Amino acid sequence: MNPGIHRILDANCNRTREALRVIEEYARFVLNDEALCESLKTLRHDFTVATASLAGVSIFHRDTPGDVGTGISTPQERTRAGLADVVTASCKRLGEALRVIEEYLKVDQPDTATLIEQIRYRFYTIEGLLAGRLRPATRFADVRLYILITESSCKSDWLTSARDAIAGGADCIQLREKNLDSGELLVRARQLATLCAGNGVVFIVNDRPDIAMLCNADGVHVGQTDLSILETRKLVGPEKIIGVSTHSIEQARQAVHDGADYIGVGPIYLSPTKPRDHIPGLAFARAVHDEITCPAIAIAGITLANLPAVLETGLRAVAVTSAILECDDVRGAARLFKTQLTPDARA
């Protein structure tokens, strides 16, 4: 093998191992994602095996003092704006290095080049998953009181109820109408989008990424039987918030792994809005608080009476429908909830 090729392979094998380690440490210590860590560790192991025959030879062709590229850099290489920049740069470096190794191995070791090609494609899948986790923090991190607007649960006009809920302290409004025609749903979504934008409140559309995009909502909420988070992200793009309902710790882990911006946690209690056979309850909420790092919203059957028990699980945000919308004074009911959800107000 040409000595120059040995130098190229040595340098790019080093780049690959270094970049993999940077990404793996992020998955391990920042994301706390066991499945992603395992995928990266397996990839690193397989790369080591695939290049074992090279490692013992190429290193002797290394000439760091004589490398004309060591003194060449750009200002961008010396700075990182944050963790996302660190990981993104390592992902790009890894993909490039794997391609270089693959191409130069085709000269003398085509079979090994094929192994590297397979590793490169596996990494591209991991990179796609990481992209969903590296999005900047959204306004959703500050949400405490999340109100689902369903006309059948409103004692007064649905839009008036939404307006009063916002006046009482709602941080997020979700439009949840399962049986409306698409045209009417879009009309209502646009009204709520305007109302929420004017009051600095997050607006989410339930189930319908298309409606969320057409009304320029802040995001969309999907259930376990709706489009997956990955498919929804293709439709709404990188800027929209995606929430997902979860009913077990396994579903919560998967939602985080797939890039959810927040998860709904429940049902916590029996709910007149959406009856269910299985109630994972407060134990599930505690498990989410202990393990899951993304924002989590406790949902179903939550009232002022049982709110303290919900807060004892460690979760600090709740989704409410009937306990607020069925009240004569929606604004006052929302204010009472918000007071209990605000640490300074409870102190």
Protein Blocks (a to p, Z undefined) as FASTA:
>chain_A
ZZklmmmmmmmmmmmmmmmmmmmmmmmmmnopaklmmmmmmmmmmmmmmmmmmmmmmmmm
gcfklmmklmgccfklmpcfbfklmmmmmmmmmmmmmmmmmmmmmmmmmmlmmmmmmmmm
mmmmmmmmmmmmmpccdfklmpmbdcdddfklpmbdfklmmmmmmmnopabdcdddfkbc
fklmmmmmmmmmmmmmmnopacddehilmlmmmnopabdcddfklccfklmmmmnommbc
cddddfbfklmmmmmmnopabdcdddfbdcfklgcfbdgbjmlmmmmmmmmmbdcddeeh
iafklmmmmmmnopabdcdfklmmmpmblmlmmmmmmmmmpmklmZZ
